[in-house]
Amino acid sequence: MDNVERVAKAIYERVNGRGCRPWVNIDHKAAYRDQARAAIAAMEGPSEGMVKAGVDFALGVSLSSEYKWPDYVSDLYRVMSAAALKGREG
């Protein structure tokens, strides 16, 4: 499932609440995908808080044979996304 689909599914589930029809069973996904694209586009650039969280994380990282660039980038993305969700501004 790509990011647009994951965000669309999350929007659908948030709007329709617990017990809603499973995502795979709904026919009207296009509107949720459009909302997902808009939400993702709004996050195109990082906030100051996201940058600070990313720098704080990066300064504590050491790459190794076990912890490689793909691991680092994935973890950095998660740290910065978490900062965005918390509304961290510095």
N, C-alpha and C positions, 0 to 999 in steps of 0.2 A: 504494500500500500504506500503510495507516494505521500508527500507532505500535504498537498492540496486535499487529497482524499482523507487523510487523518484529521485535518482541521475541519473539513466539512462534516465528517462523522461526529466529531466532538461538538460542533455547533448544533447539529441535529439532536444529539442526545441531551444537550443542555436545554435546548428550547422545548423539547417534548417530554423530558423528565423520565423518571424511573418507570419501567414497564412499557416504554414505547416499543413499537415494532423494531425488530433488528434491522440495522443499516442495510444488510444484504437483501432484505425483503422490500425495501421501499423503491418506488418508481420515480419519484420526484427529486432526484439528487442534484439536478442542474442548479437550482437556486442556492442550495447549500454550498455547492462548489464555487459559485460566484462569490458568495459571502466569504468563503475560505480564501479565495484569491485576493479579495480586498483586505482581509485581515493580515495576510502574509505580506502584501505590498506595503501596508502601513508600518511593518516592522523592518523595512529595507535597511534603514540605517540604525546603528546602536545609539542608545541614550548615553548620557554621561555616566550613569550608574552601571550600565552594562559594560562600558569600557573599563571603568574602575574595577569591577568584579573580574573581568577578563585579565587585566594587568595583574591584579592580586594573585589570581590563579597561576598565570604564566610565570611569575617570579618564583613560585614555589615548585616548579616542575623541573625534573631532570629526565631527559630522554635516555633510553637505554635499549638494550637488545630485547627486553620484555615490554617496554613502554615506548611505542614508536609514534611517528607523526600522525597516522590515522587515529590512534587512541587519543593523542593530545588534542587534535582538532575536534573530535567528538566530545571530549570532556569540556573543552573550552566553550563549545556551542551550548552544552547543557548548563554550564555555569552562567553564561551570559543570558540565556533564556530564562533561567530561574530568577536572575536579577530583574529582568523585565517584568516577570509575573508578580514579583514582590513590589514593583514600583520603586526600586532602589534608585536614588538620584545622587549618590555620592557618599 
